[in-house]
Amino acid sequence: MISADQIREHMEVRAADGTHVGTVDHLDGTTRIKLTKTDSGDGKHHLIPLDWVDHVDAHVHLSKNARDVRSQWATIN
């Protein structure tokens, strides 16, 4: 599992297929990333488990494709 201290606010989050799926708002506890709602198509926050993170460089790269991410993420607000 990726260490949460590698993930910073405002980092771009990309799915395994390279699709932009959001921007990090902040970490929600120690196990989830909360995405900004302003970068969301539906105006809501979405939560992604850290378990989905494949690696982190200048971006957060997920191990799931965009369709799977959007169908499985948690939505709040």
FIVEXBA-271488 format. One record per atom (N, C-alpha, C, O, CB): residue in one letter; chain; atom name; x, y, z. Coordinates in pm, 1 decimal. Glycine has a CB too. Layout:
// FIVEXBA-271488
<atom 'A','A','CA',<X,Y,Z>> ...
This chain:
// FIVEXBA-271488
<atom 'M','A','N',<84.4,-118.6,0.0>> <atom 'M','A','CA',<0.0,0.0,0.0>> <atom 'M','A','C',<88.7,124.5,0.0>> <atom 'M','A','O',<194.7,126.4,62.5>> <atom 'M','A','CB',<-95.9,0.0,122.6>> <atom 'I','A','N',<44.9,226.2,-69.4>> <atom 'I','A','CA',<115.8,353.9,-78.2>> <atom 'I','A','C',<108.6,424.9,56.5>> <atom 'I','A','O',<7.1,417.7,125.9>> <atom 'I','A','CB',<56.0,443.3,-190.8>> <atom 'S','A','N',<214.3,492.0,92.4>> <atom 'S','A','CA',<215.2,570.8,214.6>> <atom 'S','A','C',<138.7,700.9,191.8>> <atom 'S','A','O',<160.6,769.6,92.0>> <atom 'S','A','CB',<360.2,599.5,260.6>> <atom 'A','A','N',<50.6,733.9,282.6>> <atom 'A','A','CA',<-33.8,852.5,268.5>> <atom 'A','A','C',<47.3,981.5,263.2>> <atom 'A','A','O',<0.4,1081.0,208.0>> <atom 'A','A','CB',<-132.5,859.3,382.8>> <atom 'D','A','N',<168.6,981.9,319.7>> <atom 'D','A','CA',<247.3,1105.3,319.8>> <atom 'D','A','C',<302.8,1141.3,181.8>> <atom 'D','A','O',<359.1,1249.5,165.4>> <atom 'D','A','CB',<361.2,1092.8,417.8>> <atom 'Q','A','N',<288.3,1053.8,83.2>> <atom 'Q','A','CA',<329.5,1083.3,-54.0>> <atom 'Q','A','C',<224.5,1165.8,-128.8>> <atom 'Q','A','O',<254.0,1224.8,-232.7>> <atom 'Q','A','CB',<356.6,953.7,-129.2>> <atom 'I','A','N',<104.0,1169.6,-76.5>> <atom 'I','A','CA',<-7.7,1234.3,-144.8>> <atom 'I','A','C',<-30.1,1373.2,-86.9>> <atom 'I','A','O',<-42.0,1390.4,34.4>> <atom 'I','A','CB',<-136.2,1149.5,-132.9>> <atom 'R','A','N',<-35.5,1471.4,-175.3>> <atom 'R','A','CA',<-51.3,1611.7,-135.0>> <atom 'R','A','C',<-179.4,1670.6,-194.2>> <atom 'R','A','O',<-230.9,1623.6,-295.7>> <atom 'R','A','CB',<71.2,1695.2,-179.3>> <atom 'E','A','N',<-228.3,1773.6,-128.1>> <atom 'E','A','CA',<-344.0,1846.7,-180.3>> <atom 'E','A','C',<-313.7,1899.5,-319.3>> <atom 'E','A','O',<-200.2,1936.0,-349.7>> <atom 'E','A','CB',<-382.8,1962.5,-86.2>> <atom 'H','A','N',<-414.4,1903.2,-402.0>> <atom 'H','A','CA',<-410.5,1957.2,-538.3>> <atom 'H','A','C',<-335.8,1870.3,-639.5>> <atom 'H','A','O',<-313.8,1913.2,-752.7>> <atom 'H','A','CB',<-347.7,2091.9,-535.4>> <atom 'M','A','N',<-296.5,1748.3,-600.2>> <atom 'M','A','CA',<-234.9,1657.7,-697.9>> <atom 'M','A','C',<-343.5,1604.1,-790.1>> <atom 'M','A','O',<-455.7,1578.0,-746.8>> <atom 'M','A','CB',<-159.4,1540.2,-627.0>> <atom 'E','A','N',<-309.5,1588.1,-916.9>> <atom 'E','A','CA',<-402.3,1528.7,-1011.9>> <atom 'E','A','C',<-409.9,1378.2,-987.1>> <atom 'E','A','O',<-309.0,1313.8,-958.3>> <atom 'E','A','CB',<-359.0,1558.8,-1158.2>> <atom 'V','A','N',<-531.3,1322.9,-998.6>> <atom 'V','A','CA',<-552.0,1179.1,-983.9>> <atom 'V','A','C',<-587.6,1123.6,-1121.4>> <atom 'V','A','O',<-681.7,1169.6,-1186.0>> <atom 'V','A','CB',<-664.6,1147.0,-878.1>> <atom 'R','A','N',<-510.4,1023.5,-1165.0>> <atom 'R','A','CA',<-530.6,963.3,-1296.4>> <atom 'R','A','C',<-563.0,815.0,-1281.9>> <atom 'R','A','O',<-503.6,744.4,-1200.4>> <atom 'R','A','CB',<-405.9,982.7,-1385.0>> <atom 'A','A','N',<-657.3,770.1,-1361.6>> <atom 'A','A','CA',<-692.7,627.8,-1365.0>> <atom 'A','A','C',<-583.7,551.7,-1440.1>> <atom 'A','A','O',<-495.6,611.7,-1501.7>> <atom 'A','A','CB',<-832.6,605.7,-1432.3>> <atom 'A','A','N',<-590.9,418.5,-1434.2>> <atom 'A','A','CA',<-491.1,333.0,-1500.2>> <atom 'A','A','C',<-485.6,356.3,-1650.8>> <atom 'A','A','O',<-382.0,334.8,-1713.7>> <atom 'A','A','CB',<-521.5,186.4,-1472.7>> <atom 'D','A','N',<-597.7,400.5,-1708.6>> <atom 'D','A','CA',<-599.9,427.1,-1852.7>> <atom 'D','A','C',<-554.1,568.8,-1887.4>> <atom 'D','A','O',<-563.6,610.4,-2002.9>> <atom 'D','A','CB',<-739.6,404.5,-1906.9>> <atom 'G','A','N',<-504.7,642.8,-1788.3>> <atom 'G','A','CA',<-453.2,778.0,-1810.0>> <atom 'G','A','C',<-556.4,888.5,-1799.5>> <atom 'G','A','O',<-522.1,1006.2,-1810.8>> <atom 'G','A','CB',<-390.3,785.2,-1942.5>> <atom 'T','A','N',<-681.6,852.9,-1778.3>> <atom 'T','A','CA',<-789.7,951.1,-1770.1>> <atom 'T','A','C',<-784.5,1027.9,-1638.2>> <atom 'T','A','O',<-766.4,968.6,-1531.8>> <atom 'T','A','CB',<-925.8,882.1,-1785.4>> <atom 'H','A','N',<-800.2,1158.6,-1645.6>> <atom 'H','A','CA',<-810.7,1242.8,-1526.5>> <atom 'H','A','C',<-942.8,1210.7,-1456.6>> <atom 'H','A','O',<-1049.3,1221.5,-1517.3>> <atom 'H','A','CB',<-801.8,1395.3,-1563.5>> <atom 'V','A','N',<-936.2,1171.3,-1329.0>> <atom 'V','A','CA',<-1059.5,1141.5,-1255.4>> <atom 'V','A','C',<-1083.0,1237.8,-1140.0>> <atom 'V','A','O',<-1187.8,1232.3,-1075.7>> <atom 'V','A','CB',<-1055.5,999.6,-1202.7>> <atom 'G','A','N',<-987.5,1325.6,-1112.7>> <atom 'G','A','CA',<-1009.9,1422.0,-1006.1>> <atom 'G','A','C',<-882.2,1487.0,-958.2>> <atom 'G','A','O',<-773.8,1464.6,-1012.1>> <atom 'G','A','CB',<-1078.2,1356.0,-891.2>> <atom 'T','A','N',<-898.4,1568.9,-854.6>> <atom 'T','A','CA',<-788.8,1639.7,-790.1>> <atom 'T','A','C',<-801.1,1617.3,-639.9>> <atom 'T','A','O',<-910.5,1624.1,-584.0>> <atom 'T','A','CB',<-790.4,1792.6,-825.5>> <atom 'V','A','N',<-688.9,1590.7,-575.4>> <atom 'V','A','CA',<-689.9,1564.8,-431.2>> <atom 'V','A','C',<-733.8,1690.3,-356.8>> <atom 'V','A','O',<-675.7,1797.5,-373.9>> <atom 'V','A','CB',<-550.1,1518.7,-382.2>> <atom 'D','A','N',<-836.6,1676.0,-274.4>> <atom 'D','A','CA',<-876.9,1780.7,-180.6>> <atom 'D','A','C',<-792.3,1763.2,-54.8>> <atom 'D','A','O',<-720.2,1854.3,-14.0>> <atom 'D','A','CB',<-1031.8,1774.0,-147.8>> <atom 'H','A','N',<-801.9,1646.0,5.5>> <atom 'H','A','CA',<-720.0,1610.4,121.1>> <atom 'H','A','C',<-739.2,1462.1,151.8>> <atom 'H','A','O',<-823.3,1395.5,91.4>> <atom 'H','A','CB',<-756.7,1697.9,244.9>> <atom 'L','A','N',<-660.8,1411.8,245.6>> <atom 'L','A','CA',<-679.6,1275.0,290.0>> <atom 'L','A','C',<-794.1,1271.3,389.2>> <atom 'L','A','O',<-805.0,1357.2,476.7>> <atom 'L','A','CB',<-550.3,1218.0,352.4>> <atom 'D','A','N',<-878.4,1172.0,374.9>> <atom 'D','A','CA',<-991.4,1152.7,464.9>> <atom 'D','A','C',<-952.8,1037.4,557.5>> <atom 'D','A','O',<-970.4,920.6,522.9>> <atom 'D','A','CB',<-1126.5,1123.0,385.6>> <atom 'G','A','N',<-900.6,1070.6,674.4>> <atom 'G','A','CA',<-849.2,968.9,764.4>> <atom 'G','A','C',<-716.7,915.5,710.8>> <atom 'G','A','O',<-637.7,989.7,652.4>> <atom 'G','A','CB',<-951.4,854.4,782.0>> <atom 'T','A','N',<-693.6,786.9,731.1>> <atom 'T','A','CA',<-567.5,727.7,688.4>> <atom 'T','A','C',<-584.3,629.9,572.8>> <atom 'T','A','O',<-487.2,568.4,528.8>> <atom 'T','A','CB',<-502.3,657.9,804.2>> <atom 'T','A','N',<-706.8,615.3,523.5>> <atom 'T','A','CA',<-729.5,512.0,422.4>> <atom 'T','A','C',<-796.5,560.7,294.2>> <atom 'T','A','O',<-814.0,483.1,200.3>> <atom 'T','A','CB',<-812.2,404.5,481.1>> <atom 'R','A','N',<-834.8,690.9,289.3>> <atom 'R','A','CA',<-907.5,738.4,171.1>> <atom 'R','A','C',<-858.9,875.7,127.0>> <atom 'R','A','O',<-812.5,956.9,207.0>> <atom 'R','A','CB',<-1057.4,743.3,199.5>> <atom 'I','A','N',<-871.3,898.7,-3.7>> <atom 'I','A','CA',<-843.6,1028.8,-63.7>> <atom 'I','A','C',<-977.5,1094.0,-95.0>> <atom 'I','A','O',<-1064.1,1032.8,-157.4>> <atom 'I','A','CB',<-754.5,1015.5,-193.1>> <atom 'K','A','N',<-994.1,1218.0,-51.5>> <atom 'K','A','CA',<-1114.8,1294.3,-84.2>> <atom 'K','A','C',<-1080.9,1383.7,-202.5>> <atom 'K','A','O',<-984.8,1460.6,-197.6>> <atom 'K','A','CB',<-1166.1,1378.9,39.1>> <atom 'L','A','N',<-1159.6,1373.5,-308.3>> <atom 'L','A','CA',<-1139.4,1454.8,-427.8>> <atom 'L','A','C',<-1218.8,1584.5,-418.2>> <atom 'L','A','O',<-1323.0,1589.6,-352.9>> <atom 'L','A','CB',<-1179.8,1376.8,-553.9>> <atom 'T','A','N',<-1169.3,1688.5,-483.3>> <atom 'T','A','CA',<-1239.3,1817.2,-481.2>> <atom 'T','A','C',<-1371.9,1805.9,-555.7>> <atom 'T','A','O',<-1383.1,1735.1,-655.7>> <atom 'T','A','CB',<-1151.8,1928.3,-543.8>> <atom 'K','A','N',<-1470.4,1876.3,-505.3>> <atom 'K','A','CA',<-1599.6,1874.2,-574.8>> <atom 'K','A','C',<-1602.3,1972.4,-691.5>> <atom 'K','A','O',<-1684.1,1958.1,-782.4>> <atom 'K','A','CB',<-1712.8,1906.8,-477.2>> <atom 'T','A','N',<-1513.4,2072.0,-689.9>> <atom 'T','A','CA',<-1510.7,2168.4,-800.5>> <atom 'T','A','C',<-1455.4,2105.4,-928.4>> <atom 'T','A','O',<-1478.7,2156.9,-1037.7>> <atom 'T','A','CB',<-1426.6,2290.7,-762.0>> <atom 'D','A','N',<-1383.3,1995.6,-915.5>> <atom 'D','A','CA',<-1326.0,1925.9,-1030.8>> <atom 'D','A','C',<-1410.4,1804.3,-1068.9>> <atom 'D','A','O',<-1369.4,1721.4,-1150.1>> <atom 'D','A','CB',<-1181.6,1882.8,-1000.9>> <atom 'S','A','N',<-1528.1,1795.5,-1008.8>> <atom 'S','A','CA',<-1615.6,1681.0,-1030.4>> <atom 'S','A','C',<-1728.8,1720.1,-1125.4>> <atom 'S','A','O',<-1781.0,1831.4,-1118.3>> <atom 'S','A','CB',<-1672.6,1629.1,-895.8>> <atom 'G','A','N',<-1764.8,1631.2,-1211.4>> <atom 'G','A','CA',<-1872.0,1659.7,-1305.8>> <atom 'G','A','C',<-2008.6,1676.1,-1241.4>> <atom 'G','A','O',<-2097.6,1738.9,-1298.8>> <atom 'G','A','CB',<-1878.7,1551.7,-1406.6>> <atom 'D','A','N',<-2025.5,1619.3,-1121.5>> <atom 'D','A','CA',<-2155.5,1627.0,-1055.2>> <atom 'D','A','C',<-2157.3,1722.8,-936.2>> <atom 'D','A','O',<-2258.4,1732.6,-866.6>> <atom 'D','A','CB',<-2196.7,1490.1,-1009.5>> <atom 'G','A','N',<-2045.6,1794.2,-911.8>> <atom 'G','A','CA',<-2040.4,1891.5,-803.0>> <atom 'G','A','C',<-2037.2,1830.6,-664.3>> <atom 'G','A','O',<-2071.4,1897.4,-566.8>> <atom 'G','A','CB',<-2156.4,1981.9,-812.5>> <atom 'K','A','N',<-1996.8,1705.0,-653.7>> <atom 'K','A','CA',<-1991.5,1635.3,-524.6>> <atom 'K','A','C',<-1849.9,1586.7,-497.2>> <atom 'K','A','O',<-1769.3,1568.2,-588.4>> <atom 'K','A','CB',<-2090.5,1516.5,-522.1>> <atom 'H','A','N',<-1822.0,1566.5,-367.2>> <atom 'H','A','CA',<-1694.5,1505.5,-328.1>> <atom 'H','A','C',<-1702.6,1355.5,-353.1>> <atom 'H','A','O',<-1808.6,1294.6,-338.9>> <atom 'H','A','CB',<-1660.7,1535.2,-178.1>> <atom 'H','A','N',<-1589.7,1297.1,-390.4>> <atom 'H','A','CA',<-1580.1,1152.5,-407.5>> <atom 'H','A','C',<-1462.3,1103.6,-325.5>> <atom 'H','A','O',<-1362.4,1173.9,-310.5>> <atom 'H','A','CB',<-1564.4,1113.1,-558.1>> <atom 'L','A','N',<-1474.6,982.3,-272.4>> <atom 'L','A','CA',<-1370.1,922.8,-191.1>> <atom 'L','A','C',<-1313.1,800.6,-260.9>> <atom 'L','A','O',<-1387.0,716.4,-312.0>> <atom 'L','A','CB',<-1423.7,885.6,-52.6>> <atom 'I','A','N',<-1180.7,792.1,-262.4>> <atom 'I','A','CA',<-1110.6,681.5,-326.0>> <atom 'I','A','C',<-1021.7,614.8,-220.8>> <atom 'I','A','O',<-944.9,683.3,-153.2>> <atom 'I','A','CB',<-1026.3,730.6,-449.0>> <atom 'P','A','N',<-1030.8,483.4,-206.1>> <atom 'P','A','CA',<-944.4,414.3,-109.8>> <atom 'P','A','C',<-797.2,420.7,-152.0>> <atom 'P','A','O',<-765.9,414.6,-270.9>> <atom 'P','A','CB',<-988.2,267.7,-94.8>> <atom 'L','A','N',<-708.4,433.0,-55.2>> <atom 'L','A','CA',<-565.7,431.5,-85.9>> <atom 'L','A','C',<-524.5,299.2,-149.5>> <atom 'L','A','O',<-424.3,294.0,-220.8>> <atom 'L','A','CB',<-483.9,456.7,40.7>> <atom 'D','A','N',<-599.2,193.3,-125.1>> <atom 'D','A','CA',<-569.9,62.8,-185.2>> <atom 'D','A','C',<-573.1,68.1,-337.2>> <atom 'D','A','O',<-511.5,-16.2,-402.5>> <atom 'D','A','CB',<-669.0,-41.3,-135.6>> <atom 'W','A','N',<-642.9,164.5,-395.0>> <atom 'W','A','CA',<-652.6,177.1,-540.7>> <atom 'W','A','C',<-530.7,245.7,-601.7>> <atom 'W','A','O',<-513.4,244.0,-723.5>> <atom 'W','A','CB',<-777.9,254.1,-577.7>> <atom 'V','A','N',<-446.7,305.8,-518.7>> <atom 'V','A','CA',<-331.5,380.6,-569.9>> <atom 'V','A','C',<-222.3,283.0,-612.3>> <atom 'V','A','O',<-177.5,199.4,-533.8>> <atom 'V','A','CB',<-277.5,480.0,-463.1>> <atom 'D','A','N',<-180.8,295.5,-737.2>> <atom 'D','A','CA',<-72.7,212.1,-790.7>> <atom 'D','A','C',<62.9,273.3,-757.9>> <atom 'D','A','O',<152.1,205.1,-707.3>> <atom 'D','A','CB',<-87.7,194.6,-943.3>> <atom 'H','A','N',<77.8,402.3,-787.0>> <atom 'H','A','CA',<201.0,473.2,-753.8>> <atom 'H','A','C',<175.2,623.6,-753.4>> <atom 'H','A','O',<73.0,671.9,-802.2>> <atom 'H','A','CB',<313.9,437.5,-853.8>> <atom 'V','A','N',<271.8,695.5,-696.5>> <atom 'V','A','CA',<263.3,841.5,-687.2>> <atom 'V','A','C',<393.2,900.3,-741.0>> <atom 'V','A','O',<502.4,860.3,-700.7>> <atom 'V','A','CB',<237.2,888.3,-539.4>> <atom 'D','A','N',<379.6,995.9,-832.5>> <atom 'D','A','CA',<493.4,1076.6,-876.1>> <atom 'D','A','C',<443.5,1220.7,-870.3>> <atom 'D','A','O',<407.8,1266.9,-761.9>> <atom 'D','A','CB',<545.7,1035.7,-1023.2>> <atom 'A','A','N',<439.3,1291.6,-978.3>> <atom 'A','A','CA',<378.6,1424.5,-978.9>> <atom 'A','A','C',<226.5,1413.5,-972.0>> <atom 'A','A','O',<157.8,1512.0,-945.0>> <atom 'A','A','CB',<421.1,1503.0,-1104.5>> <atom 'H','A','N',<174.7,1294.0,-996.3>> <atom 'H','A','CA',<31.6,1266.1,-995.3>> <atom 'H','A','C',<5.6,1142.2,-909.5>> <atom 'H','A','O',<97.4,1067.0,-876.8>> <atom 'H','A','CB',<-22.3,1246.0,-1140.2>> <atom 'V','A','N',<-119.3,1123.0,-874.7>> <atom 'V','A','CA',<-161.3,999.2,-808.2>> <atom 'V','A','C',<-215.9,908.2,-917.4>> <atom 'V','A','O',<-312.8,943.3,-984.8>> <atom 'V','A','CB',<-269.6,1026.0,-694.3>> <atom 'H','A','N',<-154.9,792.7,-935.2>> <atom 'H','A','CA',<-193.6,698.3,-1039.9>> <atom 'H','A','C',<-267.9,580.7,-977.1>> <atom 'H','A','O',<-218.1,516.7,-884.5>> <atom 'H','A','CB',<-69.0,648.7,-1119.0>> <atom 'L','A','N',<-386.3,553.4,-1028.0>> <atom 'L','A','CA',<-468.4,446.1,-974.8>> <atom 'L','A','C',<-449.9,316.8,-1053.1>> <atom 'L','A','O',<-403.0,318.7,-1166.9>> <atom 'L','A','CB',<-614.2,486.8,-975.7>> <atom 'S','A','N',<-486.2,206.4,-993.0>> <atom 'S','A','CA',<-475.1,75.2,-1057.2>> <atom 'S','A','C',<-602.6,35.4,-1130.2>> <atom 'S','A','O',<-607.3,-71.4,-1191.3>> <atom 'S','A','CB',<-440.8,-30.3,-954.1>> <atom 'K','A','N',<-705.8,118.7,-1125.2>> <atom 'K','A','CA',<-834.1,91.6,-1191.6>> <atom 'K','A','C',<-855.1,188.4,-1306.8>> <atom 'K','A','O',<-804.9,300.7,-1303.9>> <atom 'K','A','CB',<-951.2,102.0,-1091.3>> <atom 'N','A','N',<-929.4,145.1,-1408.3>> <atom 'N','A','CA',<-960.1,236.0,-1518.3>> <atom 'N','A','C',<-1068.3,334.9,-1474.1>> <atom 'N','A','O',<-1133.6,314.3,-1371.8>> <atom 'N','A','CB',<-1005.9,157.0,-1644.3>> <atom 'A','A','N',<-1086.5,440.2,-1549.9>> <atom 'A','A','CA',<-1176.5,549.2,-1511.8>> <atom 'A','A','C',<-1320.1,502.7,-1491.9>> <atom 'A','A','O',<-1387.2,547.2,-1398.9>> <atom 'A','A','CB',<-1172.9,658.0,-1616.5>> <atom 'R','A','N',<-1367.4,414.4,-1577.5>> <atom 'R','A','CA',<-1505.6,366.6,-1564.7>> <atom 'R','A','C',<-1525.7,293.4,-1432.3>> <atom 'R','A','O',<-1627.1,313.0,-1365.2>> <atom 'R','A','CB',<-1541.7,273.8,-1682.2>> <atom 'D','A','N',<-1429.3,209.1,-1394.4>> <atom 'D','A','CA',<-1439.4,136.8,-1267.4>> <atom 'D','A','C',<-1429.2,231.9,-1148.7>> <atom 'D','A','O',<-1502.6,217.5,-1050.9>> <atom 'D','A','CB',<-1330.3,29.8,-1258.2>> <atom 'V','A','N',<-1339.1,328.2,-1156.9>> <atom 'V','A','CA',<-1324.3,425.7,-1048.3>> <atom 'V','A','C',<-1456.1,497.5,-1024.8>> <atom 'V','A','O',<-1503.9,505.6,-911.7>> <atom 'V','A','CB',<-1212.5,527.8,-1080.3>> <atom 'R','A','N',<-1514.6,549.7,-1131.9>> <atom 'R','A','CA',<-1637.9,628.4,-1119.2>> <atom 'R','A','C',<-1757.2,544.1,-1074.2>> <atom 'R','A','O',<-1849.1,596.3,-1011.2>> <atom 'R','A','CB',<-1670.4,695.2,-1251.6>> <atom 'S','A','N',<-1756.9,418.0,-1104.9>> <atom 'S','A','CA',<-1869.9,332.7,-1063.8>> <atom 'S','A','C',<-1852.8,280.6,-920.4>> <atom 'S','A','O',<-1949.6,236.6,-858.2>> <atom 'S','A','CB',<-1884.5,213.9,-1160.8>> <atom 'Q','A','N',<-1729.1,285.8,-868.1>> <atom 'Q','A','CA',<-1704.2,226.9,-736.9>> <atom 'Q','A','C',<-1665.4,326.5,-627.8>> <atom 'Q','A','O',<-1661.7,288.9,-510.6>> <atom 'Q','A','CB',<-1597.4,125.9,-749.2>> <atom 'W','A','N',<-1636.4,452.2,-662.3>> <atom 'W','A','CA',<-1598.7,545.4,-558.5>> <atom 'W','A','C',<-1718.3,580.0,-471.2>> <atom 'W','A','O',<-1832.9,566.2,-514.0>> <atom 'W','A','CB',<-1539.2,671.1,-619.4>> <atom 'A','A','N',<-1692.3,624.6,-349.9>> <atom 'A','A','CA',<-1798.8,670.0,-261.4>> <atom 'A','A','C',<-1825.8,816.9,-290.7>> <atom 'A','A','O',<-1733.2,893.4,-317.4>> <atom 'A','A','CB',<-1761.2,648.4,-111.1>> <atom 'T','A','N',<-1951.8,855.8,-285.8>> <atom 'T','A','CA',<-1992.9,993.8,-312.7>> <atom 'T','A','C',<-2052.3,1053.0,-186.1>> <atom 'T','A','O',<-2132.8,989.0,-118.3>> <atom 'T','A','CB',<-2095.2,1000.4,-430.0>> <atom 'I','A','N',<-2012.1,1176.3,-154.3>> <atom 'I','A','CA',<-2068.9,1248.1,-39.1>> <atom 'I','A','C',<-2110.6,1387.1,-83.9>> <atom 'I','A','O',<-2063.2,1437.4,-185.8>> <atom 'I','A','CB',<-1966.6,1256.5,79.2>> <atom 'N','A','N',<-2199.7,1449.0,-7.0>> <atom 'N','A','CA',<-2257.8,1582.0,-31.7>> <atom 'N','A','C',<-2375.7,1567.9,-120.6>> <atom 'N','A','O',<-2439.9,1667.4,-154.3>> <atom 'N','A','CB',<-2156.2,1678.3,-93.8>> 
